[in-house]
Amino acid sequence: MKTVSEILDRLKKEGYSVDFNLADNCLVCHGNSLKISPDEFIVDKHYRFEGISDPGDAAVVYAISSTKHDVKGTLVDGYGIYSDGLTHELIQALHQKVYASPEITTESVPQQKFNEATPQRPEGERPLDAPLVKMDLNAFRKQIKEEQAWHNSDRNSITIFKTNGMRLVLIGLHQGAEMKTHTARGIISVQVLEGQIKFTTEQQTSELGEGQMLTLHTGIPHSVLALKESVFLLTLAISKPGK
């Protein structure tokens, strides 16, 4: 099974018939207005899928059950770095319960991983994980600003390295673009390659220019505002509980 739809079809046959959605602090089933809080469900199993346009745009299919509400269903969620708008408790509940369960993945580890050729990124065949991966940051910066996503929205990004426990993403923001308050599920570093950004937490605000960087521990809410047209390198390091 190599597609999300194939997994969903199989899980539906196994009794996971409800389509869950994420709300700020709970799982929601819009069909019957059911709301399930983080302490009322378990993740029975999950499947990870690489994205088509960019492996950074990936997805996780969760098979979820709740004994209290006598319901089983599925949740399809982006497997990116941020989960905008969700409470820390809900994010932690999903990830902790995933880590506690056997992981079912569509990828074998270790192995080289490649992005797929797409209309947006027709070159394809770009290694994301290998014993040694060489990355040309200047070329990626140029690529970000040549793609339609940059011209049609206030931002663009590209995943340049991805392996178990670490991800590197190059992010470009137009002046005034904002990544609203969110949390990351690991320790992050932010290194500005060009422009100027304002990085804000509840306790501190830091302005970073070219050649400057910062680090932030797991789960701390923060936002990013581009004071000028900017490109920065985001590194995410994820540790499983108990490691």
C-alpha positions in Angstrom: 0.0 0.0 0.0 1.7 3.2 -1.2 -1.1 5.8 -1.1 -3.1 7.4 1.6 -6.4 6.3 0.0 -5.3 2.7 0.0 -4.5 2.9 3.8 -7.8 4.6 4.5 -9.8 2.0 2.6 -8.1 -0.8 4.5 -8.6 0.9 7.9 -12.3 1.4 7.1 -12.6 -2.3 6.5 -11.0 -2.8 10.0 -13.7 -0.7 11.6 -12.1 2.8 11.6 -15.1 4.3 10.0 -15.1 7.9 11.5 -13.3 10.8 9.8 -11.6 12.8 12.5 -10.4 16.4 12.2 -8.2 18.5 14.4 -9.6 21.3 16.5 -7.7 23.6 18.8 -7.7 21.2 21.8 -9.5 18.0 20.7 -10.4 15.6 17.9 -13.7 16.4 16.2 -16.1 14.3 14.2 -18.2 16.7 12.2 -20.8 14.0 11.4 -22.1 13.9 14.9 -20.4 16.9 16.6 -18.4 14.5 18.7 -15.4 16.0 20.5 -12.6 13.8 22.0 -10.0 15.4 24.3 -6.4 14.3 24.3 -6.9 12.0 27.4 -9.8 10.1 25.8 -8.2 8.5 22.7 -5.3 6.2 21.8 -3.3 5.9 18.6 -3.5 2.2 17.6 -1.2 2.6 14.6 0.0 5.2 12.1 1.4 5.3 8.6 3.8 8.0 7.2 3.8 9.0 3.6 6.2 11.2 1.6 4.7 14.2 -0.1 4.4 14.3 -3.9 5.5 17.9 -4.5 8.1 18.0 -1.7 9.0 15.3 0.9 8.6 18.1 3.4 4.9 18.2 2.6 4.2 14.7 3.9 1.3 13.1 5.7 0.5 10.8 8.6 -2.6 8.6 8.7 -3.5 7.9 12.3 -5.8 5.0 13.3 -7.5 6.2 16.5 -9.8 4.6 19.0 -11.7 5.9 22.0 -13.1 3.4 24.5 -15.0 6.1 26.4 -16.9 7.2 23.2 -16.9 3.7 21.7 -15.6 5.0 18.3 -12.8 4.2 15.9 -11.7 6.4 13.1 -8.9 7.9 11.1 -7.1 11.2 11.1 -5.0 12.5 8.2 -2.6 15.2 9.3 0.4 17.0 7.7 3.7 15.7 8.9 5.4 19.0 8.6 7.4 20.9 11.2 4.6 23.0 12.6 1.0 22.4 13.7 -0.5 25.9 13.6 -3.4 26.6 15.9 -3.3 23.4 17.9 -2.7 23.3 21.6 0.5 21.9 23.0 -1.5 19.2 24.8 -3.1 17.9 21.7 0.2 17.8 19.7 2.0 16.1 22.6 -0.9 13.5 22.9 -0.7 12.5 19.3 3.1 12.3 19.2 3.6 10.6 22.5 1.0 8.0 21.7 2.5 7.5 18.3 5.9 6.9 19.8 4.4 4.4 22.2 2.9 2.4 19.4 4.7 0.3 16.7 5.4 2.5 13.8 4.3 1.4 10.4 6.1 3.3 7.7 6.2 3.3 3.9 10.0 3.9 4.0 12.8 1.6 4.9 15.6 2.9 7.1 18.4 3.5 6.4 18.1 4.2 2.7 18.6 7.1 0.4 15.5 9.1 -0.2 14.7 11.2 -3.2 12.2 13.8 -4.0 9.9 13.1 -7.0 9.9 15.1 -10.2 6.8 17.3 -10.2 5.6 20.3 -12.4 6.8 22.6 -9.6 10.1 20.9 -9.2 10.7 19.0 -12.4 14.4 18.2 -11.8 13.5 15.4 -9.3 15.9 12.8 -8.1 17.3 15.0 -5.4 18.7 13.0 -2.4 17.2 13.8 0.9 19.0 11.2 3.0 22.3 9.4 2.4 25.6 8.8 4.2 26.7 12.1 2.8 24.4 14.8 1.3 25.9 17.9 -0.3 23.5 20.9 -0.3 23.9 24.1 -2.3 22.1 26.8 -0.2 22.7 29.5 -2.8 21.1 27.3 -5.5 18.1 26.5 -3.2 17.6 30.2 -2.4 17.5 31.0 -6.1 15.1 28.1 -6.7 12.7 29.2 -3.9 12.3 32.6 -5.6 11.8 31.2 -9.1 8.9 28.9 -8.2 5.2 29.8 -8.7 4.6 29.4 -4.9 6.8 32.3 -4.2 5.1 34.5 -6.8 1.5 33.4 -5.8 1.8 33.6 -2.0 3.8 35.3 0.7 6.2 32.4 1.2 7.9 29.3 -0.2 10.0 26.5 1.3 11.9 23.5 0.4 13.1 20.5 2.4 16.7 19.9 1.7 17.5 17.1 4.2 15.3 14.7 6.0 16.2 11.7 8.2 15.1 10.1 11.4 15.3 12.7 14.1 16.4 15.7 11.9 15.1 17.9 9.1 16.5 20.9 7.3 14.1 23.3 5.6 14.9 26.4 3.7 12.1 29.0 4.1 11.6 32.2 2.2 9.2 34.9 3.4 8.1 38.1 1.6 8.4 41.3 3.7 5.5 41.4 6.1 4.8 37.6 5.9 4.2 36.0 9.3 4.3 32.5 10.6 1.8 32.8 13.4 2.3 31.5 16.9 2.9 27.8 16.8 5.1 25.1 18.5 7.7 22.8 17.1 7.9 19.1 18.1 11.6 19.3 18.6 14.5 21.6 19.3 15.0 24.1 16.4 17.6 26.4 15.2 16.9 29.4 12.9 19.8 30.8 10.8 19.1 33.9 8.6 20.8 33.7 5.2 19.3 37.0 3.9 17.0 39.7 5.1 15.7 40.3 8.6 13.2 38.5 10.7 11.6 39.1 14.2 11.4 35.9 16.3 9.0 36.2 19.2 8.2 34.0 22.2 6.1 34.9 25.3 9.3 35.8 27.1 11.5 37.3 24.4 11.7 39.0 21.0 14.8 38.8 18.9 15.5 40.4 15.6 17.9 38.4 13.4 19.8 39.6 10.3 22.0 37.9 7.8 24.6 35.6 9.5 22.7 35.5 12.8 20.9 32.5 14.3 19.1 31.3 17.4 18.0 28.0 19.0 14.7 27.2 20.8 13.8 24.2 22.9 10.9 21.9 22.2 7.3 23.0 22.6 7.8 26.7 23.2 5.2 28.8 21.3 6.7 31.3 18.9 6.1 33.3 15.8 8.2 34.6 12.9 7.7 37.9 11.1 9.7 39.0 8.0 10.8 42.6 8.5 12.4 42.4 5.1 12.2 39.8 2.3 14.1 37.0 4.0 15.4 33.4 3.6 16.4 31.4 6.6 17.5 27.8 7.3 15.4 26.0 9.8 16.8 22.9 11.5 14.5 20.6 13.5 15.9 17.9 15.8 13.3 15.5 17.2 14.0 13.1 20.1 11.6 10.3 20.9 10.5 10.2 24.6 13.0 8.4 26.8 15.9 9.1 24.4 
